[in-house]
Amino acid sequence: MFTVASLWIPFTVTAAIGQVARNAMQRQLTGPLGTWGATNIRFLFGFPFAILFFLGVLAATGDRVPWPAPAFWPWLLLGALCQIVATGLMLLAMNERSFVVTTAYIKTEAIQTAIFGFVFLGDDLTVSKVIAILIATVGVVVTALRPGGAKGFSDWRPTVIGLVSAAAFALSANGYRGAIITIEGTSFVTAATYTLVFGLFVQTLILTIYLLARAPGVLKAIMGLWKPSLLAGFMGAFASQFWFLAFALTAAANVRTLALVEVLFAQAVAYYSFKQPISARELAGIVLIVIGVGLLVAA
């Protein structure tokens, strides 16, 4: 029977679709704005939409503005700051290694999210869930790695950077979940959206100050491209809204493992839009992802 608790499944799938769209929009803006300029778009232009989402949630639910416990703030800062660090390390790793290999490193996030969630939040970590996460992660690695590409895993420096980036993404997911579950006396929708507003505020503040100090011309360029930036910001806030709703209902590891379906969406786009054939290795990886995700949902 479908329950409120199981809503994390459609929430996560919706977030993954939104993230694919946001990434495509950001990628088009990387050229004129640079890496950090394009990154800041998701925060700077996403923040106003998060506020609108929050006002809409309050109107729909009748909830009051929450007053979170003191523990909310360290969890929130952990989520917001680790996400920025993770993004920077990911970009650094991609500069030293191919995109597909770096992606394989980053997708170990699901495993690390499960470990951190178990240690810091006491999330349930059954044998069946561990097996499901491992199978899905192996599927992503098999799909991402290409024979003869970029020295495999032999170069330790980008390997370490990529794995640390995945750890930061994992800490970020658990940080946001930790913040959400500290908010009591309100609906999970209000708690999730409230956390999103403050998370985007912190990230917007930090990256905007950084760009003002190091690259003020980038901020001017961002404002000059406000129309495409606005759409990318909306999609970023839209995707984050559903990530946070999912985090409010289940362990971050479940969310980040199911989120591996993003790889399937990317493969579908490559096949149908760009007519890129799917190899036997990629097909095997996709099958593993589907099996892992299926086992996780069943668990």
BELCORMO-V202692 format. One line per field, one symbol per residue. ss: DSSP state (H for helix, E for strand, - for the rest). phi: phi as a letter, one per 30 degrees, with the letter a starting at -180 (. if undefined). burial: I if it has 24 or more other C-alpha atoms within 12 Angstrom, else O. A space follows every 50 residues. Layout:
ss->???
phi->???
burial->???
This chain:
ss->---HHHHHHHHHHHHHHHHHHHHHHHHHHHHHHHHHHHHHHHHHHHHHHH HHHHHHHHHHH---------HHHHHHHHHHHHHHHHHHHHHHHHHH--HH HHHHHH--HHHHHHHHHHHHH-----HHHHHHHHHHHHHHHHHH------ -----HHHHHHHHHHHHHHHHHHHHHHHHHH------HHHHHHHHHHHHH HHHHHHHHHHHHHH-HHHHHHHHH-HHHHHHHHHHHHHHHHHHHHHHHH- -HHHHHHH--HHHHHHHHHHHH-------HHHHHHHHHHHHHHHHHHH-
phi->.dbeddddddddddddddddddddddddcdedciddddddedcdcdeddd ddedddddddciddddcddededddddedddddddddddddddddcbddd ddedddddeddddddddddcciddbddddddddddddddddddddceich ihcddddddddddddddddddddddddedddddcibdddddddeddeddd dddddddddddddcadddddddddcdddddddddddddddededddddca eedddddddddedddddddddddchddcddddddddddddddddddddd
burial->OOOOOOIIIIIIIIIIIIIIIIIOIIIOIIOOIOIIIIIIIIIIIIIIII IOIIOOIIOOOOOOIIOIOOOIIIIIIIIIIIIIIIIIIIIIIIOOIIII IIIIIIIIIIIIIIIIIIOOIOIOIOOOIIIIIIIIIIIIIIIIIIOOOO OIIOOOOIIOIIIIIIIIIIIIIIIIIIIIIIIIOIIIIIIIIIIIIIII IIIIOIIIOOIOOOOOOIIOIIOOIOOIIIIIIIIIIIIIIIIIIIIIII IIIIIIIIIIIIIIIIIOOOOOOOOOOOOOOIOOIIIIIIIIIIIIIOO
